[in-house]
Amino acid sequence: MKYLCLAYEEEEKLDALSRAEWDALRQETLGYVDELTRSGRLLVTHALQSVRSATTVRVRQGRLSTTDGPFAETKESLG
């Protein structure tokens, strides 16, 4: 059986971290990814771009529209 793990982040909080805090968080995250990979429980990871570069795609009444930015104003976004 396979599972999908999604991580939601508050980009503003990440941006507010000091360099030392960011480095510590990154080290912890990469260490966990390494542990999962070594144990055979992690198959693949894919990083996403910032929500600032998002494009929302909608189809309404058979018409396609695109809008720069995320679909909704939220604190958290899929990381």
PyMOL Python script that loads the backbone (N, CA, C, O; Angstrom):
from pymol import cmd

cmd.read_pdbstr("""\
ATOM      1  N   MET A   1       0.844  -1.172   0.000  1.00  0.00           N
ATOM      2  CA  MET A   1       0.000   0.000   0.000  1.00  0.00           C
ATOM      3  C   MET A   1       0.889   1.235   0.000  1.00  0.00           C
ATOM      4  O   MET A   1       1.916   1.283   0.677  1.00  0.00           O
ATOM      5  N   LYS A   2       0.470   2.234  -0.776  1.00  0.00           N
ATOM      6  CA  LYS A   2       1.224   3.479  -0.857  1.00  0.00           C
ATOM      7  C   LYS A   2       0.376   4.620  -0.315  1.00  0.00           C
ATOM      8  O   LYS A   2      -0.850   4.610  -0.416  1.00  0.00           O
ATOM      9  N   TYR A   3       1.064   5.609   0.267  1.00  0.00           N
ATOM     10  CA  TYR A   3       0.396   6.783   0.818  1.00  0.00           C
ATOM     11  C   TYR A   3       0.997   8.041   0.221  1.00  0.00           C
ATOM     12  O   TYR A   3       2.156   8.060  -0.191  1.00  0.00           O
ATOM     13  N   LEU A   4       0.211   9.065   0.182  1.00  0.00           N
ATOM     14  CA  LEU A   4       0.668  10.379  -0.251  1.00  0.00           C
ATOM     15  C   LEU A   4       0.690  11.286   0.967  1.00  0.00           C
ATOM     16  O   LEU A   4      -0.291  11.370   1.707  1.00  0.00           O
ATOM     17  N   CYS A   5       1.794  11.954   1.169  1.00  0.00           N
ATOM     18  CA  CYS A   5       1.921  12.876   2.292  1.00  0.00           C
ATOM     19  C   CYS A   5       2.002  14.292   1.749  1.00  0.00           C
ATOM     20  O   CYS A   5       2.881  14.608   0.947  1.00  0.00           O
ATOM     21  N   LEU A   6       1.093  15.134   2.181  1.00  0.00           N
ATOM     22  CA  LEU A   6       1.087  16.541   1.775  1.00  0.00           C
ATOM     23  C   LEU A   6       1.455  17.395   2.976  1.00  0.00           C
ATOM     24  O   LEU A   6       0.959  17.166   4.079  1.00  0.00           O
ATOM     25  N   ALA A   7       2.316  18.370   2.771  1.00  0.00           N
ATOM     26  CA  ALA A   7       2.714  19.268   3.847  1.00  0.00           C
ATOM     27  C   ALA A   7       2.183  20.660   3.538  1.00  0.00           C
ATOM     28  O   ALA A   7       2.430  21.200   2.460  1.00  0.00           O
ATOM     29  N   TYR A   8       1.464  21.229   4.471  1.00  0.00           N
ATOM     30  CA  TYR A   8       0.956  22.585   4.313  1.00  0.00           C
ATOM     31  C   TYR A   8       1.818  23.535   5.123  1.00  0.00           C
ATOM     32  O   TYR A   8       2.179  23.248   6.264  1.00  0.00           O
ATOM     33  N   GLU A   9       2.141  24.657   4.524  1.00  0.00           N
ATOM     34  CA  GLU A   9       3.045  25.617   5.157  1.00  0.00           C
ATOM     35  C   GLU A   9       2.429  27.006   5.134  1.00  0.00           C
ATOM     36  O   GLU A   9       1.631  27.334   4.255  1.00  0.00           O
ATOM     37  N   GLU A  10       2.809  27.810   6.106  1.00  0.00           N
ATOM     38  CA  GLU A  10       2.453  29.227   6.095  1.00  0.00           C
ATOM     39  C   GLU A  10       3.694  29.968   5.619  1.00  0.00           C
ATOM     40  O   GLU A  10       4.646  30.165   6.375  1.00  0.00           O
ATOM     41  N   GLU A  11       3.668  30.370   4.365  1.00  0.00           N
ATOM     42  CA  GLU A  11       4.854  30.960   3.752  1.00  0.00           C
ATOM     43  C   GLU A  11       5.346  32.197   4.496  1.00  0.00           C
ATOM     44  O   GLU A  11       6.551  32.429   4.589  1.00  0.00           O
ATOM     45  N   GLU A  12       4.421  32.989   5.023  1.00  0.00           N
ATOM     46  CA  GLU A  12       4.829  34.189   5.780  1.00  0.00           C
ATOM     47  C   GLU A  12       5.649  33.811   7.007  1.00  0.00           C
ATOM     48  O   GLU A  12       6.623  34.487   7.336  1.00  0.00           O
ATOM     49  N   LYS A  13       5.259  32.731   7.687  1.00  0.00           N
ATOM     50  CA  LYS A  13       6.017  32.296   8.866  1.00  0.00           C
ATOM     51  C   LYS A  13       7.402  31.795   8.464  1.00  0.00           C
ATOM     52  O   LYS A  13       8.388  32.060   9.153  1.00  0.00           O
ATOM     53  N   LEU A  14       7.472  31.079   7.357  1.00  0.00           N
ATOM     54  CA  LEU A  14       8.778  30.611   6.895  1.00  0.00           C
ATOM     55  C   LEU A  14       9.667  31.784   6.511  1.00  0.00           C
ATOM     56  O   LEU A  14      10.860  31.792   6.814  1.00  0.00           O
ATOM     57  N   ASP A  15       9.085  32.768   5.846  1.00  0.00           N
ATOM     58  CA  ASP A  15       9.854  33.951   5.450  1.00  0.00           C
ATOM     59  C   ASP A  15      10.348  34.755   6.650  1.00  0.00           C
ATOM     60  O   ASP A  15      11.353  35.459   6.552  1.00  0.00           O
ATOM     61  N   ALA A  16       9.650  34.656   7.780  1.00  0.00           N
ATOM     62  CA  ALA A  16      10.017  35.416   8.975  1.00  0.00           C
ATOM     63  C   ALA A  16      11.123  34.741   9.790  1.00  0.00           C
ATOM     64  O   ALA A  16      11.645  35.346  10.727  1.00  0.00           O
ATOM     65  N   LEU A  17      11.488  33.509   9.456  1.00  0.00           N
ATOM     66  CA  LEU A  17      12.526  32.803  10.199  1.00  0.00           C
ATOM     67  C   LEU A  17      13.880  33.465   9.980  1.00  0.00           C
ATOM     68  O   LEU A  17      14.183  33.970   8.899  1.00  0.00           O
ATOM     69  N   SER A  18      14.679  33.446  11.034  1.00  0.00           N
ATOM     70  CA  SER A  18      16.061  33.904  10.878  1.00  0.00           C
ATOM     71  C   SER A  18      16.822  32.868  10.051  1.00  0.00           C
ATOM     72  O   SER A  18      16.340  31.754   9.848  1.00  0.00           O
ATOM     73  N   ARG A  19      17.990  33.234   9.583  1.00  0.00           N
ATOM     74  CA  ARG A  19      18.793  32.294   8.788  1.00  0.00           C
ATOM     75  C   ARG A  19      19.100  31.030   9.598  1.00  0.00           C
ATOM     76  O   ARG A  19      19.038  29.923   9.063  1.00  0.00           O
ATOM     77  N   ALA A  20      19.426  31.188  10.873  1.00  0.00           N
ATOM     78  CA  ALA A  20      19.743  30.045  11.737  1.00  0.00           C
ATOM     79  C   ALA A  20      18.517  29.148  11.916  1.00  0.00           C
ATOM     80  O   ALA A  20      18.630  27.923  11.871  1.00  0.00           O
ATOM     81  N   GLU A  21      17.341  29.761  12.121  1.00  0.00           N
ATOM     82  CA  GLU A  21      16.111  28.982  12.276  1.00  0.00           C
ATOM     83  C   GLU A  21      15.785  28.234  10.984  1.00  0.00           C
ATOM     84  O   GLU A  21      15.404  27.063  11.012  1.00  0.00           O
ATOM     85  N   TRP A  22      15.940  28.930   9.841  1.00  0.00           N
ATOM     86  CA  TRP A  22      15.677  28.299   8.546  1.00  0.00           C
ATOM     87  C   TRP A  22      16.628  27.120   8.324  1.00  0.00           C
ATOM     88  O   TRP A  22      16.197  26.048   7.899  1.00  0.00           O
ATOM     89  N   ASP A  23      17.907  27.313   8.606  1.00  0.00           N
ATOM     90  CA  ASP A  23      18.897  26.249   8.431  1.00  0.00           C
ATOM     91  C   ASP A  23      18.574  25.045   9.316  1.00  0.00           C
ATOM     92  O   ASP A  23      18.698  23.902   8.875  1.00  0.00           O
ATOM     93  N   ALA A  24      18.162  25.293  10.560  1.00  0.00           N
ATOM     94  CA  ALA A  24      17.818  24.206  11.484  1.00  0.00           C
ATOM     95  C   ALA A  24      16.594  23.438  10.982  1.00  0.00           C
ATOM     96  O   ALA A  24      16.569  22.207  11.011  1.00  0.00           O
ATOM     97  N   LEU A  25      15.590  24.168  10.526  1.00  0.00           N
ATOM     98  CA  LEU A  25      14.381  23.525  10.001  1.00  0.00           C
ATOM     99  C   LEU A  25      14.713  22.709   8.761  1.00  0.00           C
ATOM    100  O   LEU A  25      14.246  21.580   8.617  1.00  0.00           O
ATOM    101  N   ARG A  26      15.506  23.266   7.878  1.00  0.00           N
ATOM    102  CA  ARG A  26      15.889  22.565   6.647  1.00  0.00           C
ATOM    103  C   ARG A  26      16.679  21.308   6.974  1.00  0.00           C
ATOM    104  O   ARG A  26      16.451  20.260   6.370  1.00  0.00           O
ATOM    105  N   GLN A  27      17.607  21.400   7.922  1.00  0.00           N
ATOM    106  CA  GLN A  27      18.410  20.245   8.319  1.00  0.00           C
ATOM    107  C   GLN A  27      17.523  19.143   8.894  1.00  0.00           C
ATOM    108  O   GLN A  27      17.699  17.968   8.572  1.00  0.00           O
ATOM    109  N   GLU A  28      16.576  19.523   9.741  1.00  0.00           N
ATOM    110  CA  GLU A  28      15.650  18.549  10.332  1.00  0.00           C
ATOM    111  C   GLU A  28      14.811  17.870   9.243  1.00  0.00           C
ATOM    112  O   GLU A  28      14.626  16.653   9.258  1.00  0.00           O
ATOM    113  N   THR A  29      14.316  18.661   8.314  1.00  0.00           N
ATOM    114  CA  THR A  29      13.491  18.121   7.231  1.00  0.00           C
ATOM    115  C   THR A  29      14.293  17.161   6.358  1.00  0.00           C
ATOM    116  O   THR A  29      13.834  16.056   6.069  1.00  0.00           O
ATOM    117  N   LEU A  30      15.483  17.573   5.939  1.00  0.00           N
ATOM    118  CA  LEU A  30      16.301  16.713   5.084  1.00  0.00           C
ATOM    119  C   LEU A  30      16.740  15.451   5.812  1.00  0.00           C
ATOM    120  O   LEU A  30      16.856  14.390   5.200  1.00  0.00           O
ATOM    121  N   GLY A  31      16.983  15.558   7.109  1.00  0.00           N
ATOM    122  CA  GLY A  31      17.315  14.374   7.898  1.00  0.00           C
ATOM    123  C   GLY A  31      16.175  13.370   7.927  1.00  0.00           C
ATOM    124  O   GLY A  31      16.399  12.163   7.836  1.00  0.00           O
ATOM    125  N   TYR A  32      14.964  13.867   8.051  1.00  0.00           N
ATOM    126  CA  TYR A  32      13.787  12.989   8.055  1.00  0.00           C
ATOM    127  C   TYR A  32      13.597  12.351   6.684  1.00  0.00           C
ATOM    128  O   TYR A  32      13.283  11.164   6.589  1.00  0.00           O
ATOM    129  N   VAL A  33      13.784  13.126   5.627  1.00  0.00           N
ATOM    130  CA  VAL A  33      13.684  12.590   4.269  1.00  0.00           C
ATOM    131  C   VAL A  33      14.735  11.490   4.068  1.00  0.00           C
ATOM    132  O   VAL A  33      14.425  10.439   3.507  1.00  0.00           O
ATOM    133  N   ASP A  34      15.961  11.719   4.515  1.00  0.00           N
ATOM    134  CA  ASP A  34      17.018  10.703   4.404  1.00  0.00           C
ATOM    135  C   ASP A  34      16.652   9.431   5.161  1.00  0.00           C
ATOM    136  O   ASP A  34      16.856   8.322   4.667  1.00  0.00           O
ATOM    137  N   GLU A  35      16.107   9.604   6.367  1.00  0.00           N
ATOM    138  CA  GLU A  35      15.701   8.452   7.180  1.00  0.00           C
ATOM    139  C   GLU A  35      14.615   7.632   6.468  1.00  0.00           C
ATOM    140  O   GLU A  35      14.690   6.405   6.416  1.00  0.00           O
ATOM    141  N   LEU A  36      13.625   8.311   5.930  1.00  0.00           N
ATOM    142  CA  LEU A  36      12.555   7.616   5.208  1.00  0.00           C
ATOM    143  C   LEU A  36      13.088   6.910   3.962  1.00  0.00           C
ATOM    144  O   LEU A  36      12.663   5.799   3.646  1.00  0.00           O
ATOM    145  N   THR A  37      14.010   7.546   3.263  1.00  0.00           N
ATOM    146  CA  THR A  37      14.592   6.952   2.057  1.00  0.00           C
ATOM    147  C   THR A  37      15.397   5.707   2.404  1.00  0.00           C
ATOM    148  O   THR A  37      15.246   4.667   1.764  1.00  0.00           O
ATOM    149  N   ARG A  38      16.258   5.814   3.422  1.00  0.00           N
ATOM    150  CA  ARG A  38      17.085   4.665   3.830  1.00  0.00           C
ATOM    151  C   ARG A  38      16.239   3.481   4.270  1.00  0.00           C
ATOM    152  O   ARG A  38      16.618   2.330   4.050  1.00  0.00           O
ATOM    153  N   SER A  39      15.098   3.755   4.890  1.00  0.00           N
ATOM    154  CA  SER A  39      14.246   2.664   5.384  1.00  0.00           C
ATOM    155  C   SER A  39      13.362   2.073   4.282  1.00  0.00           C
ATOM    156  O   SER A  39      12.648   1.096   4.511  1.00  0.00           O
ATOM    157  N   GLY A  40      13.412   2.672   3.082  1.00  0.00           N
ATOM    158  CA  GLY A  40      12.609   2.165   1.974  1.00  0.00           C
ATOM    159  C   GLY A  40      11.162   2.617   2.012  1.00  0.00           C
ATOM    160  O   GLY A  40      10.343   2.126   1.235  1.00  0.00           O
ATOM    161  N   ARG A  41      10.830   3.545   2.900  1.00  0.00           N
ATOM    162  CA  ARG A  41       9.441   4.008   3.018  1.00  0.00           C
ATOM    163  C   ARG A  41       9.139   5.230   2.169  1.00  0.00           C
ATOM    164  O   ARG A  41       7.979   5.628   2.055  1.00  0.00           O
ATOM    165  N   LEU A  42      10.155   5.831   1.574  1.00  0.00           N
ATOM    166  CA  LEU A  42       9.948   7.007   0.729  1.00  0.00           C
ATOM    167  C   LEU A  42      10.336   6.652  -0.701  1.00  0.00           C
ATOM    168  O   LEU A  42      11.459   6.224  -0.966  1.00  0.00           O
ATOM    169  N   LEU A  43       9.399   6.834  -1.607  1.00  0.00           N
ATOM    170  CA  LEU A  43       9.663   6.515  -3.006  1.00  0.00           C
ATOM    171  C   LEU A  43      10.162   7.721  -3.784  1.00  0.00           C
ATOM    172  O   LEU A  43      11.117   7.613  -4.552  1.00  0.00           O
ATOM    173  N   VAL A  44       9.519   8.873  -3.589  1.00  0.00           N
ATOM    174  CA  VAL A  44       9.877  10.047  -4.378  1.00  0.00           C
ATOM    175  C   VAL A  44       9.375  11.306  -3.675  1.00  0.00           C
ATOM    176  O   VAL A  44       8.376  11.275  -2.956  1.00  0.00           O
ATOM    177  N   THR A  45      10.079  12.404  -3.892  1.00  0.00           N
ATOM    178  CA  THR A  45       9.617  13.700  -3.408  1.00  0.00           C
ATOM    179  C   THR A  45       9.672  14.685  -4.575  1.00  0.00           C
ATOM    180  O   THR A  45      10.507  14.559  -5.471  1.00  0.00           O
ATOM    181  N   HIS A  46       8.784  15.650  -4.548  1.00  0.00           N
ATOM    182  CA  HIS A  46       8.780  16.706  -5.553  1.00  0.00           C
ATOM    183  C   HIS A  46       8.527  18.031  -4.845  1.00  0.00           C
ATOM    184  O   HIS A  46       7.534  18.184  -4.134  1.00  0.00           O
ATOM    185  N   ALA A  47       9.417  18.971  -5.040  1.00  0.00           N
ATOM    186  CA  ALA A  47       9.245  20.293  -4.436  1.00  0.00           C
ATOM    187  C   ALA A  47       8.313  21.128  -5.300  1.00  0.00           C
ATOM    188  O   ALA A  47       8.305  20.996  -6.524  1.00  0.00           O
ATOM    189  N   LEU A  48       7.536  21.977  -4.668  1.00  0.00           N
ATOM    190  CA  LEU A  48       6.648  22.891  -5.369  1.00  0.00           C
ATOM    191  C   LEU A  48       7.237  24.297  -5.355  1.00  0.00           C
ATOM    192  O   LEU A  48       8.026  24.643  -4.476  1.00  0.00           O
ATOM    193  N   GLN A  49       6.852  25.085  -6.321  1.00  0.00           N
ATOM    194  CA  GLN A  49       7.253  26.484  -6.359  1.00  0.00           C
ATOM    195  C   GLN A  49       6.439  27.260  -5.321  1.00  0.00           C
ATOM    196  O   GLN A  49       5.445  26.754  -4.800  1.00  0.00           O
ATOM    197  N   SER A  50       6.856  28.462  -5.031  1.00  0.00           N
ATOM    198  CA  SER A  50       6.147  29.331  -4.104  1.00  0.00           C
ATOM    199  C   SER A  50       4.735  29.598  -4.608  1.00  0.00           C
ATOM    200  O   SER A  50       4.490  29.631  -5.814  1.00  0.00           O
ATOM    201  N   VAL A  51       3.811  29.790  -3.673  1.00  0.00           N
ATOM    202  CA  VAL A  51       2.436  30.125  -4.032  1.00  0.00           C
ATOM    203  C   VAL A  51       2.395  31.444  -4.809  1.00  0.00           C
ATOM    204  O   VAL A  51       1.449  31.705  -5.551  1.00  0.00           O
ATOM    205  N   ARG A  52       3.421  32.263  -4.632  1.00  0.00           N
ATOM    206  CA  ARG A  52       3.491  33.542  -5.354  1.00  0.00           C
ATOM    207  C   ARG A  52       3.566  33.351  -6.870  1.00  0.00           C
ATOM    208  O   ARG A  52       3.203  34.248  -7.631  1.00  0.00           O
ATOM    209  N   SER A  53       4.035  32.188  -7.301  1.00  0.00           N
ATOM    210  CA  SER A  53       4.144  31.926  -8.736  1.00  0.00           C
ATOM    211  C   SER A  53       2.999  31.061  -9.264  1.00  0.00           C
ATOM    212  O   SER A  53       3.055  30.577 -10.394  1.00  0.00           O
ATOM    213  N   ALA A  54       1.971  30.869  -8.453  1.00  0.00           N
ATOM    214  CA  ALA A  54       0.843  30.006  -8.829  1.00  0.00           C
ATOM    215  C   ALA A  54       0.007  30.612  -9.950  1.00  0.00           C
ATOM    216  O   ALA A  54      -0.049  31.829 -10.121  1.00  0.00           O
ATOM    217  N   THR A  55      -0.630  29.745 -10.696  1.00  0.00           N
ATOM    218  CA  THR A  55      -1.633  30.132 -11.677  1.00  0.00           C
ATOM    219  C   THR A  55      -2.868  29.286 -11.408  1.00  0.00           C
ATOM    220  O   THR A  55      -2.780  28.061 -11.330  1.00  0.00           O
ATOM    221  N   THR A  56      -4.001  29.926 -11.270  1.00  0.00           N
ATOM    222  CA  THR A  56      -5.263  29.215 -11.050  1.00  0.00           C
ATOM    223  C   THR A  56      -5.921  28.988 -12.399  1.00  0.00           C
ATOM    224  O   THR A  56      -6.070  29.917 -13.193  1.00  0.00           O
ATOM    225  N   VAL A  57      -6.311  27.751 -12.653  1.00  0.00           N
ATOM    226  CA  VAL A  57      -6.975  27.387 -13.902  1.00  0.00           C
ATOM    227  C   VAL A  57      -8.405  26.991 -13.570  1.00  0.00           C
ATOM    228  O   VAL A  57      -8.641  26.162 -12.691  1.00  0.00           O
ATOM    229  N   ARG A  58      -9.371  27.596 -14.288  1.00  0.00           N
ATOM    230  CA  ARG A  58     -10.784  27.297 -14.053  1.00  0.00           C
ATOM    231  C   ARG A  58     -11.463  27.001 -15.385  1.00  0.00           C
ATOM    232  O   ARG A  58     -11.106  27.554 -16.425  1.00  0.00           O
ATOM    233  N   VAL A  59     -12.451  26.112 -15.323  1.00  0.00           N
ATOM    234  CA  VAL A  59     -13.329  25.887 -16.467  1.00  0.00           C
ATOM    235  C   VAL A  59     -14.745  26.163 -15.985  1.00  0.00           C
ATOM    236  O   VAL A  59     -15.244  25.497 -15.078  1.00  0.00           O
ATOM    237  N   ARG A  60     -15.385  27.144 -16.595  1.00  0.00           N
ATOM    238  CA  ARG A  60     -16.762  27.519 -16.255  1.00  0.00           C
ATOM    239  C   ARG A  60     -17.562  27.589 -17.546  1.00  0.00           C
ATOM    240  O   ARG A  60     -17.207  28.308 -18.480  1.00  0.00           O
ATOM    241  N   GLN A  61     -18.640  26.831 -17.577  1.00  0.00           N
ATOM    242  CA  GLN A  61     -19.508  26.795 -18.751  1.00  0.00           C
ATOM    243  C   GLN A  61     -18.706  26.518 -20.019  1.00  0.00           C
ATOM    244  O   GLN A  61     -18.931  27.129 -21.063  1.00  0.00           O
ATOM    245  N   GLY A  62     -17.768  25.585 -19.902  1.00  0.00           N
ATOM    246  CA  GLY A  62     -16.970  25.174 -21.040  1.00  0.00           C
ATOM    247  C   GLY A  62     -15.875  26.143 -21.450  1.00  0.00           C
ATOM    248  O   GLY A  62     -15.198  25.918 -22.454  1.00  0.00           O
ATOM    249  N   ARG A  63     -15.687  27.216 -20.694  1.00  0.00           N
ATOM    250  CA  ARG A  63     -14.667  28.210 -21.028  1.00  0.00           C
ATOM    251  C   ARG A  63     -13.519  28.136 -20.028  1.00  0.00           C
ATOM    252  O   ARG A  63     -13.733  28.049 -18.818  1.00  0.00           O
ATOM    253  N   LEU A  64     -12.323  28.171 -20.545  1.00  0.00           N
ATOM    254  CA  LEU A  64     -11.114  28.097 -19.741  1.00  0.00           C
ATOM    255  C   LEU A  64     -10.643  29.505 -19.399  1.00  0.00           C
ATOM    256  O   LEU A  64     -10.607  30.389 -20.255  1.00  0.00           O
ATOM    257  N   SER A  65     -10.283  29.697 -18.133  1.00  0.00           N
ATOM    258  CA  SER A  65      -9.678  30.968 -17.740  1.00  0.00           C
ATOM    259  C   SER A  65      -8.502  30.693 -16.814  1.00  0.00           C
ATOM    260  O   SER A  65      -8.511  29.731 -16.046  1.00  0.00           O
ATOM    261  N   THR A  66      -7.501  31.543 -16.896  1.00  0.00           N
ATOM    262  CA  THR A  66      -6.348  31.442 -16.003  1.00  0.00           C
ATOM    263  C   THR A  66      -6.164  32.770 -15.287  1.00  0.00           C
ATOM    264  O   THR A  66      -6.396  33.838 -15.854  1.00  0.00           O
ATOM    265  N   THR A  67      -5.746  32.683 -14.036  1.00  0.00           N
ATOM    266  CA  THR A  67      -5.518  33.866 -13.217  1.00  0.00           C
ATOM    267  C   THR A  67      -4.202  33.680 -12.480  1.00  0.00           C
ATOM    268  O   THR A  67      -3.950  32.617 -11.911  1.00  0.00           O
ATOM    269  N   ASP A  68      -3.371  34.695 -12.486  1.00  0.00           N
ATOM    270  CA  ASP A  68      -2.134  34.620 -11.704  1.00  0.00           C
ATOM    271  C   ASP A  68      -2.479  34.601 -10.232  1.00  0.00           C
ATOM    272  O   ASP A  68      -3.366  35.325  -9.779  1.00  0.00           O
ATOM    273  N   GLY A  69      -1.771  33.767  -9.490  1.00  0.00           N
ATOM    274  CA  GLY A  69      -1.962  33.706  -8.047  1.00  0.00           C
ATOM    275  C   GLY A  69      -2.788  32.506  -7.623  1.00  0.00           C
ATOM    276  O   GLY A  69      -3.385  31.827  -8.459  1.00  0.00           O
ATOM    277  N   PRO A  70      -2.822  32.248  -6.320  1.00  0.00           N
ATOM    278  CA  PRO A  70      -3.548  31.093  -5.798  1.00  0.00           C
ATOM    279  C   PRO A  70      -5.054  31.285  -5.905  1.00  0.00           C
ATOM    280  O   PRO A  70      -5.544  32.401  -6.077  1.00  0.00           O
ATOM    281  N   PHE A  71      -5.773  30.183  -5.802  1.00  0.00           N
ATOM    282  CA  PHE A  71      -7.234  30.181  -5.911  1.00  0.00           C
ATOM    283  C   PHE A  71      -7.888  31.013  -4.821  1.00  0.00           C
ATOM    284  O   PHE A  71      -8.815  31.779  -5.088  1.00  0.00           O
ATOM    285  N   ALA A  72      -7.413  30.867  -3.608  1.00  0.00           N
ATOM    286  CA  ALA A  72      -8.044  31.558  -2.477  1.00  0.00           C
ATOM    287  C   ALA A  72      -6.971  32.177  -1.596  1.00  0.00           C
ATOM    288  O   ALA A  72      -5.836  31.703  -1.545  1.00  0.00           O
ATOM    289  N   GLU A  73      -7.342  33.217  -0.921  1.00  0.00           N
ATOM    290  CA  GLU A  73      -6.435  33.821   0.046  1.00  0.00           C
ATOM    291  C   GLU A  73      -6.460  32.977   1.311  1.00  0.00           C
ATOM    292  O   GLU A  73      -7.454  32.975   2.037  1.00  0.00           O
ATOM    293  N   THR A  74      -5.395  32.275   1.574  1.00  0.00           N
ATOM    294  CA  THR A  74      -5.307  31.444   2.754  1.00  0.00           C
ATOM    295  C   THR A  74      -3.959  31.682   3.416  1.00  0.00           C
ATOM    296  O   THR A  74      -3.022  32.160   2.777  1.00  0.00           O
ATOM    297  N   LYS A  75      -3.867  31.354   4.674  1.00  0.00           N
ATOM    298  CA  LYS A  75      -2.579  31.440   5.362  1.00  0.00           C
ATOM    299  C   LYS A  75      -1.679  30.288   4.940  1.00  0.00           C
ATOM    300  O   LYS A  75      -0.477  30.465   4.739  1.00  0.00           O
ATOM    301  N   GLU A  76      -2.271  29.112   4.808  1.00  0.00           N
ATOM    302  CA  GLU A  76      -1.492  27.922   4.503  1.00  0.00           C
ATOM    303  C   GLU A  76      -1.587  27.580   3.031  1.00  0.00           C
ATOM    304  O   GLU A  76      -2.611  27.814   2.389  1.00  0.00           O
ATOM    305  N   SER A  77      -0.522  27.030   2.509  1.00  0.00           N
ATOM    306  CA  SER A  77      -0.517  26.544   1.137  1.00  0.00           C
ATOM    307  C   SER A  77       0.180  25.198   1.115  1.00  0.00           C
ATOM    308  O   SER A  77       0.947  24.862   2.018  1.00  0.00           O
ATOM    309  N   LEU A  78      -0.096  24.441   0.081  1.00  0.00           N
ATOM    310  CA  LEU A  78       0.527  23.143  -0.068  1.00  0.00           C
ATOM    311  C   LEU A  78       2.005  23.345  -0.299  1.00  0.00           C
ATOM    312  O   LEU A  78       2.398  24.046  -1.232  1.00  0.00           O
ATOM    313  N   GLY A  79       2.836  22.737   0.542  1.00  0.00           N
ATOM    314  CA  GLY A  79       4.280  22.903   0.440  1.00  0.00           C
ATOM    315  C   GLY A  79       4.877  21.723  -0.206  1.00  0.00           C
ATOM    316  O   GLY A  79       6.093  21.667  -0.387  1.00  0.00           O
TER     317      GLY A  79
END
""", "prot")
cmd.dss("prot")
cmd.show_as("cartoon", "prot")
cmd.util.cbc("prot")
cmd.orient("prot")
